[in-house]
């Protein structure tokens, strides 16, 4: 006789509470992670927990607030607050887990318990059928195997399928080859500079010492994407005020050094500034003001900007300013940056984004030209070397005049996963915050 039905089904009550607590505290980030891992309301063995998860998910889909007070009030208004345990229980859930450090681990335990319950349910049905179906043993066996395979497929289909047949990959490869031959190559981000190429969908870094123009470089690239190519782009500033960045964009596009201007602006200059403002206003260029943001907060904002504005290319200025997510990280810079880059890399792959980071080089880079620099100068992190598609260093040319208005600079590609490395000359028009190829006339100027 089958007597195991008297035993309680596998569950993970503490994990359910922890997952819901983290979702309450960081709804956009944690809920998206849970959904991508395959969590549904049926993943929760405790029925009120499943109801609450589904309720928060539907509110987030409608861009409604998901904090403790708003959700509690909404549950009361809909008449289901008491079904979930009342306001005291909701408050206890909110404070159950003080950190999301083990969130993904608890989500895994949740999914594991769900899988075990599904196996028990289907096997119990198979046992009952086996006792009652007499000679139809092979039919019962085949049906049991089929239902268990469905359970396994449901588990495997959570998130993106990680293992694919080469047949499924070749279609994209052939399309990329055709686009490359026809000149419609989408593998590279379009840039305003002949020799700079960044992989679309990749993770790229621009390294320099302070005041060498790395922020301007990222902003110029974002301007080019949005204005010239019409592609939405977002600069996420952890250091500079967004109004300063906007004025820098205005200077580079107008050819008027507004930040350096001390005398009266002429009518002709004002016309150029107005024309540049109109051009920028019509471009899908966005600036996020994120001082001290953690990696989780950056990812949440990226998801929101991607959903609301269709942005897939993000420029982060700069990695050393990403805030700590824990007390341990606050005392260890390498751990903080490595952990942040790990999270950002996972988000980039899942959300099909392109990330370009500015990074500050070690003091050992002082006095060196980019051709003399090595990856060792990014000693703050080891993760960067592993995830980078391209790493570009910026610096002065040897014997360049440090007081020149237009600085003779050099760029060096010190890592390139998709091609060759090398160095080449560039010019930095510091007052205009504008990078150009090695030519005399800035591309932002108009006659």
FIGU-663961 format. One record per residue (C-alpha): z, x, y negated; residue in one letter. Coordinates in nm, 4 decimals. Layout:
BEGIN
SEZA/zz/xx/yy/r
SEZA/Z/X/Y/A
...
This chain:
BEGIN
SEZA/zz/xx/yy/r
SEZA/0.0000/0.0000/0.0000/X
SEZA/-0.0674/0.1119/-0.3575/X
SEZA/0.2742/0.1088/-0.5224/X
SEZA/0.2296/0.3375/-0.8272/X
SEZA/0.1684/0.0458/-1.0639/X
SEZA/0.5448/0.0250/-1.1257/X
SEZA/0.5442/0.3656/-1.2971/X
SEZA/0.4938/0.3832/-1.6756/X
SEZA/0.1508/0.4839/-1.7966/X
SEZA/0.1089/0.8311/-1.9509/X
SEZA/0.1739/0.8300/-2.3229/X
SEZA/0.2544/1.0688/-2.6064/X
SEZA/0.4725/0.8659/-2.8420/X
SEZA/0.5935/1.1652/-3.0449/X
SEZA/0.2363/1.2905/-3.0838/X
SEZA/0.1213/0.9450/-3.1936/X
SEZA/0.3874/0.9447/-3.4649/X
SEZA/0.2996/1.2993/-3.5719/X
SEZA/-0.0724/1.2208/-3.5977/X
SEZA/-0.0076/0.9062/-3.8033/X
SEZA/0.2383/1.0945/-4.0248/X
SEZA/-0.0225/1.3623/-4.1039/X
SEZA/-0.2877/1.0958/-4.1663/X
SEZA/-0.0540/0.9265/-4.4140/X
SEZA/0.0101/1.2524/-4.5986/X
SEZA/-0.3512/1.3804/-4.6026/X
SEZA/-0.5635/1.0757/-4.5163/X
SEZA/-0.9103/1.2068/-4.6016/X
SEZA/-0.8699/1.5395/-4.4233/X
SEZA/-0.6612/1.4415/-4.1198/X
SEZA/-0.8267/1.1066/-4.0524/X
SEZA/-1.1725/1.2656/-4.0571/X
SEZA/-1.0514/1.5383/-3.8185/X
SEZA/-0.9084/1.2747/-3.5844/X
SEZA/-1.2243/1.0614/-3.5889/X
SEZA/-1.4431/1.3666/-3.5249/X
SEZA/-1.2183/1.4504/-3.2271/X
SEZA/-1.2869/1.1026/-3.0844/X
SEZA/-0.9612/0.9266/-3.1744/X
SEZA/-0.9832/0.5476/-3.1997/X
SEZA/-0.7188/0.2738/-3.2115/X
SEZA/-0.7363/0.2676/-2.8294/X
SEZA/-0.6198/0.6299/-2.8193/X
SEZA/-0.2709/0.5074/-2.9122/X
SEZA/-0.0637/0.3701/-2.6250/X
SEZA/0.1777/0.1983/-2.8645/X
SEZA/-0.0145/-0.1020/-2.9941/X
SEZA/0.1246/-0.1035/-3.3531/X
SEZA/0.0236/0.2627/-3.3869/X
SEZA/-0.3344/0.1758/-3.2978/X
SEZA/-0.3334/-0.1114/-3.5456/X
SEZA/-0.2042/0.1152/-3.8220/X
SEZA/-0.4616/0.3879/-3.7470/X
SEZA/-0.7462/0.1351/-3.7594/X
SEZA/-0.6082/-0.0182/-4.0802/X
SEZA/-0.5956/0.3164/-4.2613/X
SEZA/-0.9443/0.4077/-4.1352/X
SEZA/-1.0931/0.0836/-4.2700/X
SEZA/-0.9207/0.1311/-4.6076/X
SEZA/-1.0561/0.4847/-4.6365/X
SEZA/-1.4067/0.3644/-4.5497/X
SEZA/-1.3759/0.1251/-4.8463/X
SEZA/-1.2462/0.4048/-5.0756/X
SEZA/-0.9105/0.2264/-5.1099/X
SEZA/-0.5839/0.4207/-5.1619/X
SEZA/-0.4118/0.5201/-4.8377/X
SEZA/-0.0749/0.6456/-4.9593/X
SEZA/0.2505/0.5083/-4.8203/X
SEZA/0.3200/0.2535/-5.0967/X
SEZA/-0.0358/0.1163/-5.1160/X
SEZA/-0.0710/0.0795/-4.7373/X
SEZA/0.2728/-0.0829/-4.7023/X
SEZA/0.1942/-0.3319/-4.9783/X
SEZA/-0.1496/-0.4080/-4.8310/X
SEZA/0.0004/-0.4659/-4.4837/X
SEZA/0.2542/-0.7049/-4.6396/X
SEZA/-0.0183/-0.8902/-4.8302/X
SEZA/-0.2251/-0.9274/-4.5115/X
SEZA/0.0787/-1.0603/-4.3246/X
SEZA/0.0863/-0.7905/-4.0556/X
SEZA/0.3568/-0.5565/-4.1849/X
SEZA/0.6237/-0.6961/-3.9493/X
SEZA/0.3836/-0.6672/-3.6528/X
SEZA/0.3746/-0.2912/-3.7107/X
SEZA/0.7512/-0.2532/-3.7423/X
SEZA/0.8279/-0.3371/-4.1039/X
SEZA/0.8541/-0.1143/-4.4129/X
SEZA/1.1374/0.0994/-4.2706/X
SEZA/0.9293/0.1945/-3.9663/X
SEZA/0.6254/0.2784/-4.1837/X
SEZA/0.8442/0.5011/-4.4041/X
SEZA/0.9858/0.6767/-4.0960/X
SEZA/0.6324/0.7417/-3.9707/X
SEZA/0.5284/0.8876/-4.3062/X
SEZA/0.8063/1.1474/-4.2976/X
SEZA/0.7974/1.2148/-3.9230/X
SEZA/0.5879/1.5345/-3.9394/X
SEZA/0.6481/1.7590/-4.2445/X
SEZA/0.3396/1.9772/-4.1810/X
SEZA/-0.0080/1.9405/-4.0299/X
SEZA/0.0232/2.2797/-3.8578/X
SEZA/0.0131/2.1178/-3.5101/X
SEZA/-0.2122/1.8258/-3.6000/X
SEZA/-0.5106/1.9272/-3.3874/X
SEZA/-0.2846/2.0118/-3.0922/X
SEZA/-0.1188/1.6689/-3.1104/X
SEZA/-0.4600/1.5010/-3.1378/X
SEZA/-0.5552/1.6815/-2.8149/X
SEZA/-0.2437/1.5521/-2.6384/X
SEZA/-0.3233/1.2026/-2.7636/X
SEZA/-0.6752/1.2180/-2.6187/X
SEZA/-0.5396/1.3635/-2.2939/X
SEZA/-0.2994/1.0712/-2.2471/X
SEZA/-0.5811/0.8269/-2.3224/X
SEZA/-0.7989/0.9879/-2.0550/X
SEZA/-0.5199/0.9697/-1.7961/X
SEZA/-0.4593/0.6011/-1.8712/X
SEZA/-0.8324/0.5321/-1.8311/X
SEZA/-0.8376/0.7118/-1.4944/X
SEZA/-0.5335/0.5162/-1.3728/X
SEZA/-0.6808/0.1849/-1.4876/X
SEZA/-1.0155/0.2425/-1.3187/X
SEZA/-0.8680/0.3866/-1.0007/X
SEZA/-0.6197/0.0973/-0.9735/X
SEZA/-0.9111/-0.1458/-0.9957/X
SEZA/-1.0927/0.0583/-0.7280/X
SEZA/-0.7895/0.0449/-0.4959/X
SEZA/-0.7631/-0.3324/-0.5349/X
SEZA/-1.1350/-0.3724/-0.4610/X
SEZA/-1.1084/-0.1400/-0.1603/X
SEZA/-0.8432/-0.3676/-0.0064/X
SEZA/-1.0436/-0.6849/-0.0653/X
SEZA/-1.4103/-0.5918/-0.0179/X
SEZA/-1.4108/-0.5283/0.3530/X
SEZA/-1.7360/-0.3645/0.4639/X
SEZA/-1.8639/-0.2897/0.1086/X
SEZA/-1.7019/0.0509/0.0984/X
SEZA/-2.0039/0.2436/-0.0287/X
SEZA/-2.0533/-0.0045/-0.3134/X
SEZA/-1.6884/0.0335/-0.4191/X
SEZA/-1.7176/0.4123/-0.4003/X
SEZA/-2.0388/0.4194/-0.6067/X
SEZA/-1.8960/0.1873/-0.8708/X
SEZA/-1.5754/0.3921/-0.8936/X
SEZA/-1.7717/0.7151/-0.9408/X
SEZA/-1.9874/0.5477/-1.2078/X
SEZA/-1.6903/0.4161/-1.4056/X
SEZA/-1.5112/0.7516/-1.3890/X
SEZA/-1.8269/0.9233/-1.5119/X
SEZA/-1.8335/0.6790/-1.8029/X
SEZA/-1.4732/0.7755/-1.8844/X
SEZA/-1.5706/1.1435/-1.8752/X
SEZA/-1.8794/1.0864/-2.0888/X
SEZA/-1.6704/0.8982/-2.3442/X
SEZA/-1.4356/1.1977/-2.3630/X
SEZA/-1.7222/1.4475/-2.3840/X
SEZA/-1.9069/1.2517/-2.6525/X
SEZA/-1.6156/1.2847/-2.8981/X
SEZA/-1.7573/1.4772/-3.1906/X
SEZA/-2.0817/1.6691/-3.1615/X
SEZA/-2.2211/1.7579/-2.8192/X
SEZA/-2.1662/2.1337/-2.7973/X
SEZA/-2.3920/2.2033/-2.5004/X
SEZA/-2.7578/2.1105/-2.5331/X
SEZA/-3.0704/2.1573/-2.3256/X
SEZA/-3.3163/2.4070/-2.4715/X
SEZA/-3.5627/2.1165/-2.4687/X
SEZA/-3.3467/1.9437/-2.7325/X
SEZA/-3.3458/2.2581/-2.9462/X
SEZA/-3.7157/2.3419/-2.9406/X
SEZA/-3.8230/2.0479/-3.1588/X
SEZA/-3.6198/2.1795/-3.4526/X
SEZA/-3.7399/2.5362/-3.3902/X
SEZA/-4.1056/2.4320/-3.3946/X
SEZA/-4.0521/2.2290/-3.7143/X
SEZA/-3.8958/2.5345/-3.8790/X
SEZA/-4.1892/2.7523/-3.7767/X
SEZA/-4.4391/2.5007/-3.9186/X
SEZA/-4.2409/2.4767/-4.2436/X
SEZA/-4.2345/2.8551/-4.2712/X
SEZA/-4.6114/2.8840/-4.2211/X
SEZA/-4.6913/2.5977/-4.4605/X
SEZA/-4.4681/2.7438/-4.7304/X
SEZA/-4.2200/2.4560/-4.7076/X
SEZA/-3.9500/2.6703/-4.5528/X
SEZA/-3.6107/2.5022/-4.5652/X
SEZA/-3.4208/2.7786/-4.3878/X
SEZA/-3.3394/2.9579/-4.7139/X
SEZA/-3.1754/2.8353/-5.0294/X
SEZA/-3.4187/2.8679/-5.3197/X
SEZA/-3.2900/3.1211/-5.5726/X
SEZA/-3.4134/3.2308/-5.9175/X
SEZA/-3.4319/3.5934/-5.7986/X
SEZA/-3.7113/3.7417/-5.5907/X
SEZA/-3.5006/3.9549/-5.3583/X
SEZA/-3.1938/3.7344/-5.3080/X
SEZA/-3.2013/3.5128/-5.0004/X
SEZA/-2.9136/3.3047/-4.8664/X
SEZA/-2.9307/3.1071/-4.5425/X
SEZA/-2.9298/2.7310/-4.5788/X
SEZA/-2.6463/2.5905/-4.3727/X
SEZA/-2.4780/2.9298/-4.3637/X
SEZA/-2.1744/3.0958/-4.5162/X
SEZA/-2.2556/3.3583/-4.7799/X
SEZA/-2.0452/3.5843/-5.0024/X
SEZA/-2.1004/3.7469/-5.3414/X
SEZA/-1.8578/4.0330/-5.3959/X
SEZA/-1.7815/4.2197/-5.7184/X
SEZA/-1.5005/4.3679/-5.9221/X
SEZA/-1.3563/4.1600/-6.2118/X
SEZA/-1.5901/4.1064/-6.5116/X
SEZA/-1.8993/4.2089/-6.3152/X
SEZA/-2.0514/3.8602/-6.3253/X
SEZA/-1.9859/3.7106/-5.9820/X
SEZA/-1.8870/3.3698/-6.1286/X
SEZA/-2.1999/3.3690/-6.3472/X
SEZA/-2.4099/3.4595/-6.0415/X
SEZA/-2.2837/3.1562/-5.8485/X
SEZA/-2.3267/2.9283/-6.1492/X
SEZA/-2.6843/3.0518/-6.2113/X
SEZA/-2.7725/2.9792/-5.8492/X
SEZA/-2.6193/2.6312/-5.8699/X
SEZA/-2.8120/2.5667/-6.1949/X
SEZA/-3.1387/2.6717/-6.0297/X
SEZA/-3.0807/2.4462/-5.7288/X
SEZA/-2.9961/2.1424/-5.9415/X
SEZA/-3.2376/2.1847/-6.2339/X
SEZA/-3.5450/2.3518/-6.0855/X
SEZA/-3.5274/2.2238/-5.7272/X
SEZA/-3.3513/1.8921/-5.7837/X
SEZA/-3.1002/1.9666/-5.5068/X
SEZA/-2.7423/1.8495/-5.5622/X
SEZA/-2.5012/2.1425/-5.5975/X
SEZA/-2.1300/2.1709/-5.6688/X
SEZA/-1.9314/2.4618/-5.8128/X
SEZA/-1.5665/2.4511/-5.7084/X
SEZA/-1.3666/2.6535/-5.9587/X
SEZA/-1.0235/2.7805/-5.8581/X
SEZA/-0.9980/3.0010/-6.1641/X
SEZA/-1.2035/2.8928/-6.4676/X
SEZA/-1.1750/2.5749/-6.6731/X
SEZA/-1.4667/2.3382/-6.5994/X
SEZA/-1.5483/2.3112/-6.9700/X
SEZA/-1.5890/2.6895/-6.9820/X
SEZA/-1.8262/2.6740/-6.6879/X
SEZA/-2.0234/2.3943/-6.8537/X
SEZA/-2.0576/2.6032/-7.1710/X
SEZA/-2.1689/2.9010/-6.9663/X
SEZA/-2.4406/2.6866/-6.8095/X
SEZA/-2.5438/2.5716/-7.1574/X
SEZA/-2.5691/2.9333/-7.2768/X
SEZA/-2.7728/3.0522/-6.9802/X
SEZA/-3.0133/2.7589/-7.0037/X
SEZA/-3.0549/2.7636/-7.3819/X
SEZA/-3.0627/3.1376/-7.4384/X
SEZA/-2.7975/3.0935/-7.7130/X
SEZA/-2.4740/3.2895/-7.6694/X
SEZA/-2.2501/3.0021/-7.7786/X
SEZA/-1.9293/3.1700/-7.6582/X
SEZA/-2.0055/3.4740/-7.8758/X
SEZA/-2.1391/3.2796/-8.1755/X
SEZA/-1.9429/3.3474/-8.4967/X
SEZA/-2.2012/3.2633/-8.7634/X
SEZA/-2.3678/2.9316/-8.8370/X
SEZA/-2.5947/2.7854/-8.5720/X
SEZA/-2.9489/2.7483/-8.7033/X
SEZA/-3.1516/2.4331/-8.6655/X
SEZA/-3.3810/2.6040/-8.4158/X
SEZA/-3.0823/2.7227/-8.2081/X
SEZA/-2.9315/2.3746/-8.2159/X
SEZA/-3.2595/2.2316/-8.0880/X
SEZA/-3.2494/2.4773/-7.7956/X
SEZA/-2.8883/2.3878/-7.7191/X
SEZA/-2.9687/2.0147/-7.7299/X
SEZA/-3.2706/2.0628/-7.5047/X
SEZA/-3.0610/2.2619/-7.2562/X
SEZA/-2.7881/1.9953/-7.2649/X
SEZA/-3.0449/1.7262/-7.1876/X
SEZA/-3.1833/1.9317/-6.9007/X
SEZA/-2.8377/1.9907/-6.7545/X
SEZA/-2.7319/1.6279/-6.8036/X
SEZA/-3.0234/1.5111/-6.5916/X
SEZA/-2.9522/1.7561/-6.3092/X
SEZA/-2.7399/1.6794/-5.9984/X
SEZA/-2.4938/1.9575/-6.0837/X
SEZA/-2.1208/1.9001/-6.0318/X
SEZA/-1.8118/2.1062/-6.1162/X
SEZA/-1.4806/2.0582/-5.9355/X
SEZA/-1.1637/2.1679/-6.1140/X
SEZA/-0.9480/2.2980/-5.8252/X
SEZA/-0.6904/2.5530/-5.9523/X
SEZA/-0.4599/2.6699/-5.6720/X
SEZA/-0.6212/2.4368/-5.4165/X
SEZA/-0.5558/2.4995/-5.0471/X
SEZA/-0.8384/2.5118/-4.7945/X
SEZA/-0.7497/2.1592/-4.6779/X
SEZA/-0.7708/2.0272/-5.0346/X
SEZA/-1.1078/2.1974/-5.0874/X
SEZA/-1.2447/2.0452/-4.7666/X
SEZA/-1.1212/1.6976/-4.8640/X
SEZA/-1.2964/1.7297/-5.2018/X
SEZA/-1.6142/1.8605/-5.0378/X
SEZA/-1.6243/1.5603/-4.8061/X
SEZA/-1.5755/1.3248/-5.0999/X
SEZA/-1.8458/1.4931/-5.3125/X
SEZA/-2.0831/1.4993/-5.0164/X
SEZA/-2.0269/1.1288/-4.9540/X
SEZA/-2.0461/1.0189/-5.3174/X
SEZA/-2.3160/1.2504/-5.4554/X
SEZA/-2.5112/1.3783/-5.1535/X
SEZA/-2.4075/1.7409/-5.2155/X
SEZA/-2.4486/1.9791/-4.9210/X
SEZA/-2.4309/2.3127/-5.1071/X
SEZA/-2.0957/2.4278/-5.2433/X
SEZA/-2.0088/2.7361/-5.4471/X
SEZA/-1.6418/2.8413/-5.4334/X
SEZA/-1.5104/3.0718/-5.7058/X
SEZA/-1.3308/3.2563/-5.5544/X
SEZA/-1.1752/3.3082/-5.2079/X
SEZA/-0.8728/3.5113/-5.3183/X
SEZA/-0.7606/3.2160/-5.5346/X
SEZA/-0.7381/2.9712/-5.2443/X
SEZA/-0.3743/2.8577/-5.2295/X
SEZA/-0.1343/2.9029/-4.9347/X
SEZA/-0.0815/2.6174/-4.6891/X
SEZA/0.2547/2.7425/-4.5629/X
SEZA/0.5458/2.9675/-4.6568/X
SEZA/0.4200/3.2313/-4.4159/X
SEZA/0.0767/3.2342/-4.5805/X
SEZA/0.2294/3.2638/-4.9274/X
SEZA/0.3659/3.6085/-4.8343/X
SEZA/0.0620/3.7368/-4.6426/X
SEZA/-0.2703/3.7418/-4.8282/X
SEZA/-0.4814/3.8389/-4.5278/X
SEZA/-0.3381/3.5563/-4.3165/X
SEZA/-0.3874/3.3079/-4.6011/X
SEZA/-0.7535/3.3987/-4.6575/X
SEZA/-0.8388/3.4267/-4.2869/X
SEZA/-0.6849/3.0857/-4.2147/X
SEZA/-0.8653/2.9328/-4.5122/X
SEZA/-1.2025/3.0741/-4.4074/X
SEZA/-1.1481/2.9536/-4.0497/X
SEZA/-1.0906/2.5967/-4.1707/X
SEZA/-1.3819/2.6119/-4.4143/X
SEZA/-1.6128/2.7461/-4.1444/X
SEZA/-1.5281/2.4597/-3.9078/X
SEZA/-1.5862/2.2058/-4.1870/X
SEZA/-1.9183/2.3687/-4.2834/X
SEZA/-2.0505/2.3410/-3.9294/X
SEZA/-1.9299/1.9850/-3.8731/X
SEZA/-2.0521/1.8541/-4.2078/X
SEZA/-2.3750/2.0600/-4.2129/X
SEZA/-2.3023/2.2255/-4.5478/X
SEZA/-2.3933/2.5542/-4.7116/X
SEZA/-2.1048/2.7576/-4.8541/X
SEZA/-2.1397/3.0415/-5.1037/X
SEZA/-1.8144/3.2174/-5.1962/X
SEZA/-1.7346/3.4634/-5.4708/X
SEZA/-1.5014/3.7405/-5.3531/X
SEZA/-1.3172/4.0085/-5.5453/X
SEZA/-1.3665/4.3624/-5.4172/X
SEZA/-1.0908/4.6156/-5.3614/X
SEZA/-1.0018/4.8574/-5.6433/X
SEZA/-1.1731/5.1322/-5.4439/X
SEZA/-1.5000/4.9788/-5.5629/X
SEZA/-1.4310/5.0938/-5.9201/X
SEZA/-1.6855/5.3543/-6.0247/X
SEZA/-1.9099/5.2893/-5.7237/X
SEZA/-2.2601/5.1465/-5.7314/X
SEZA/-2.3353/4.8694/-5.4793/X
SEZA/-2.5369/5.1098/-5.2637/X
SEZA/-2.2164/5.3124/-5.2245/X
SEZA/-2.0051/5.0115/-5.1290/X
SEZA/-1.9177/4.9041/-4.7757/X
SEZA/-1.7654/4.5959/-4.6140/X
SEZA/-1.4346/4.7852/-4.6070/X
SEZA/-1.3937/4.6920/-4.9745/X
SEZA/-1.3303/4.3324/-4.8621/X
SEZA/-1.0093/4.4437/-4.6946/X
SEZA/-0.8285/4.1167/-4.7729/X
SEZA/-0.9900/3.9538/-4.4734/X
SEZA/-1.1408/4.0285/-4.1341/X
SEZA/-1.2646/3.6724/-4.0819/X
SEZA/-1.5235/3.7155/-4.3573/X
SEZA/-1.7182/3.9757/-4.1578/X
SEZA/-1.7332/3.7448/-3.8577/X
SEZA/-1.8547/3.4278/-4.0276/X
SEZA/-2.0772/3.5657/-4.3062/X
SEZA/-2.4509/3.5142/-4.2840/X
SEZA/-2.5147/3.7297/-4.5913/X
SEZA/-2.2854/3.9457/-4.8051/X
SEZA/-2.4145/4.0553/-5.1471/X
SEZA/-2.2341/4.3092/-5.3657/X
SEZA/-2.2840/4.3379/-5.7435/X
SEZA/-2.2057/4.6380/-5.9624/X
SEZA/-2.3257/4.8784/-6.2292/X
SEZA/-2.6216/5.1063/-6.1823/X
SEZA/-2.5474/5.4746/-6.1903/X
SEZA/-2.5479/5.6091/-6.5476/X
SEZA/-2.5910/5.2566/-6.6938/X
SEZA/-2.4623/5.2080/-7.0476/X
SEZA/-2.1324/5.0155/-7.0126/X
SEZA/-2.1556/4.8956/-7.3755/X
SEZA/-2.5104/4.7612/-7.3509/X
SEZA/-2.5591/4.3932/-7.4350/X
SEZA/-2.7920/4.3596/-7.1365/X
SEZA/-2.6236/4.5475/-6.8539/X
SEZA/-2.8267/4.7319/-6.5960/X
SEZA/-2.6808/4.6182/-6.2664/X
SEZA/-2.7532/4.6657/-5.9014/X
SEZA/-2.7261/4.4256/-5.6101/X
SEZA/-2.6877/4.5297/-5.2483/X
SEZA/-2.7156/4.3166/-4.9379/X
SEZA/-2.4575/4.4876/-4.7168/X
SEZA/-2.4740/4.2327/-4.4350/X
SEZA/-2.7598/4.0051/-4.3378/X
SEZA/-2.7431/3.8124/-4.0127/X
SEZA/-3.0972/3.6824/-4.0677/X
SEZA/-3.2836/3.9877/-4.1948/X
SEZA/-3.2618/4.3347/-4.3382/X
SEZA/-3.0086/4.4828/-4.5791/X
SEZA/-3.0819/4.6919/-4.8870/X
SEZA/-3.0311/4.7224/-5.2618/X
SEZA/-3.2328/4.6355/-5.5714/X
SEZA/-3.1937/4.6395/-5.9533/X
SEZA/-3.0914/4.3385/-6.1615/X
SEZA/-2.9953/4.2660/-6.5206/X
SEZA/-2.6855/4.0818/-6.6413/X
SEZA/-2.7132/3.9274/-6.9883/X
SEZA/-2.3388/3.9131/-7.0382/X
SEZA/-2.3304/3.7057/-7.3568/X
SEZA/-2.5567/3.4469/-7.1952/X
SEZA/-2.3767/3.4739/-6.8590/X
SEZA/-2.7235/3.5004/-6.7082/X
SEZA/-2.8546/3.7089/-6.4190/X
SEZA/-3.2265/3.7979/-6.4038/X
SEZA/-3.4524/4.0205/-6.2025/X
SEZA/-3.5181/4.3631/-6.3491/X
SEZA/-3.7137/4.2248/-6.6437/X
SEZA/-3.6482/4.2303/-7.0167/X
SEZA/-3.6738/3.8601/-7.0987/X
SEZA/-3.4041/3.6266/-6.9659/X
SEZA/-3.5546/3.3376/-6.7712/X
SEZA/-3.3296/3.0914/-6.9585/X
SEZA/-3.4832/3.1658/-7.2988/X
SEZA/-3.7445/2.9367/-7.4470/X
SEZA/-3.9720/3.0242/-7.7387/X
